[in-house]
Amino acid sequence: MSSSGTTTARLLPGAPVAEQVLAEVAGSVVALRAAGVTPALATVLVGDDDASAGYIRIKQRQAAELGFVSPHVHLSASASQADLHAVLADFNADKAVHGVLVQYPIPGHLDYDRALAELDPDKDVDGMHPVNMGRLALGLPGPLPCTPAGIEALLAFHGVPVAGREVVILGRGATLGRPLAMLLAQKRPTANAAVTVVHTGVPDWPRYTRRAEILVAAAGVPGIIQPEHVRPGGVVVGGGVRYEGRRLLPDVDESCAEVAGAITPRVGGVGPTTVAMLFRNAVRAAQRASGLG
Ligand SMILES: NC(=O)c1ccc[n+]([C@@H]2O[C@H](COP(=O)([O-])OP(=O)(O)OC[C@H]3O[C@@H](n4cnc5c(N)ncnc54)[C@H](OP(=O)(O)O)[C@@H]3O)[C@@H](O)[C@H]2O)c1
């Protein structure tokens, strides 16, 4: 809001993007079922964290609405790394299971990255398996990391041109900044950008963000992006968030809307697109596995 109480930037909500992607997924599920394939997205929950259990329930409900079946395994909080790997090995071997989602976070004594590496990369609906990161780096087909893919879809849906423009990403994390940089630099009409990545190793990062035609916040530091870091009229995408309990604290300060030309809303921006991409990865995994892609 400006001092006069008005937001000047155009809002870029994620919900309509997610709706469009999920409608496509639902159509693909119908086609798969008509061909005798029941898409299956397996879910794994470890421990008794209420928030994680809630997230899994939401995804299972959405999976059912879209026409997936969702075999589910709930391991106790005391499960060992070997127990988790055994569940993943079973899902890897099961030809009727096309995608597997291990709800993050898992209890602290377990290593999520090691578990992820055990998963069949073709069943990795998060798109975070090292093989899938390698495929992304090489431009090979495979599941894409959900949040970066969601951001590309969000920009395309809202008609924000990316090709040939300068994109600056604050953050080089494995979930968001690094894969997004690879994705938006690819030679495709909705990418093809000049991408710059800044981080703590670039203390004068505002020098770069201020010239960004598209600025993506991917740091996970609440309020790190202030109006003085934004190019007037530029596009601002808020990817980074931190949760304090149930409170969501975004990287992008609300006042950036006074300077930006277009901006994702504080709530309901990138998040909904991330979940939609998970289902897109799942249905594509089913298509590939059944040769119907
Ligand atoms: N909206 C969604 O649906 C969604 C989904 C997934 C993730 N996320 C969010 O995306 C964010 C990034 O996640 P991630 O796992 O990719 O990243 P990460 O591993 O947490 O890394 C954060 C990055 O930000 C940089 N950074 C942190 N503080 C900084 C500062 N003061 N100045 C400059 N750079 C700074 C770090 O620099 P160094 O590398 O130099 O340490 C690092 O590259 C998180 O907030 C996460 O919650 C959102």
The ligand as a MOL file (V3000), in Angstrom:
LIG
                    3D

  0  0  0     0  0            999 V3000
M  V30 BEGIN CTAB
M  V30 COUNTS 48 52 0 0 0
M  V30 BEGIN ATOM
M  V30 1 N 6.5210 -20.7280 -1.9880 0
M  V30 2 C 6.7390 -22.0380 -2.0310 0
M  V30 3 O 5.8850 -22.8430 -2.4000 0
M  V30 4 C 8.0900 -22.5490 -1.6710 0
M  V30 5 C 8.4830 -23.8450 -1.9660 0
M  V30 6 C 9.7850 -24.2530 -1.6770 0
M  V30 7 C 10.6430 -23.3750 -1.0370 0
M  V30 8 N 10.1940 -22.1230 -0.7220 0 CHG=1
M  V30 9 C 11.0440 -21.1550 -0.0160 0
M  V30 10 O 12.1150 -20.7820 -0.8300 0
M  V30 11 C 13.1590 -20.3020 -0.0050 0
M  V30 12 C 14.4750 -20.8180 -0.5150 0
M  V30 13 O 14.5850 -22.1920 -0.2820 0
M  V30 14 P 15.8810 -22.9960 -0.7240 0
M  V30 15 O 15.8200 -24.3070 -0.0320 0
M  V30 16 O 16.0330 -22.9320 -2.1890 0 CHG=-1
M  V30 17 O 17.0440 -22.0410 -0.1620 0
M  V30 18 P 18.0430 -22.1670 1.0620 0
M  V30 19 O 18.8350 -23.4040 0.9510 0
M  V30 20 O 17.3170 -21.8650 2.3370 0
M  V30 21 O 19.0160 -20.9560 0.6820 0
M  V30 22 C 18.6670 -19.6180 0.8520 0
M  V30 23 C 19.4660 -18.7940 -0.1250 0
M  V30 24 O 19.2700 -17.4170 0.1810 0
M  V30 25 C 20.5130 -16.7670 0.3280 0
M  V30 26 N 20.4480 -15.7760 1.4020 0
M  V30 27 C 20.0150 -15.9610 2.6630 0
M  V30 28 N 20.1310 -14.8430 3.3760 0
M  V30 29 C 20.6690 -13.9140 2.5500 0
M  V30 30 C 21.0690 -12.5790 2.7080 0
M  V30 31 N 20.9140 -11.9180 3.8670 0
M  V30 32 N 21.6050 -11.9310 1.6400 0
M  V30 33 C 21.7490 -12.5550 0.4700 0
M  V30 34 N 21.4100 -13.8380 0.2610 0
M  V30 35 C 20.8690 -14.5080 1.2860 0
M  V30 36 C 21.5080 -17.8450 0.7330 0
M  V30 37 O 22.8080 -17.4790 0.3510 0
M  V30 38 P 24.0900 -18.4410 0.5570 0
M  V30 39 O 23.9480 -19.5230 -0.4740 0
M  V30 40 O 25.2280 -17.5750 0.3030 0
M  V30 41 O 23.9750 -18.9560 1.9650 0
M  V30 42 C 20.9740 -19.0420 -0.0480 0
M  V30 43 O 21.5080 -19.0670 -1.3500 0
M  V30 44 C 12.7730 -20.7320 1.4290 0
M  V30 45 O 12.2670 -19.6210 2.0900 0
M  V30 46 C 11.6610 -21.7010 1.2320 0
M  V30 47 O 10.7280 -21.6670 2.2930 0
M  V30 48 C 8.9450 -21.6900 -1.0260 0
M  V30 END ATOM
M  V30 BEGIN BOND
M  V30 1 1 1 2
M  V30 2 2 2 3
M  V30 3 1 2 4
M  V30 4 1 4 5
M  V30 5 2 4 48
M  V30 6 2 5 6
M  V30 7 1 6 7
M  V30 8 2 7 8
M  V30 9 1 8 9
M  V30 10 1 8 48
M  V30 11 1 9 10
M  V30 12 1 9 46
M  V30 13 1 10 11
M  V30 14 1 11 12
M  V30 15 1 11 44
M  V30 16 1 12 13
M  V30 17 1 13 14
M  V30 18 2 14 15
M  V30 19 1 14 16
M  V30 20 1 14 17
M  V30 21 1 17 18
M  V30 22 2 18 19
M  V30 23 1 18 20
M  V30 24 1 18 21
M  V30 25 1 21 22
M  V30 26 1 22 23
M  V30 27 1 23 24
M  V30 28 1 23 42
M  V30 29 1 24 25
M  V30 30 1 25 26
M  V30 31 1 25 36
M  V30 32 1 26 27
M  V30 33 1 26 35
M  V30 34 2 27 28
M  V30 35 1 28 29
M  V30 36 1 29 30
M  V30 37 2 29 35
M  V30 38 1 30 31
M  V30 39 2 30 32
M  V30 40 1 32 33
M  V30 41 2 33 34
M  V30 42 1 34 35
M  V30 43 1 36 37
M  V30 44 1 36 42
M  V30 45 1 37 38
M  V30 46 2 38 39
M  V30 47 1 38 40
M  V30 48 1 38 41
M  V30 49 1 42 43
M  V30 50 1 44 45
M  V30 51 1 44 46
M  V30 52 1 46 47
M  V30 END BOND
M  V30 END CTAB
M  END
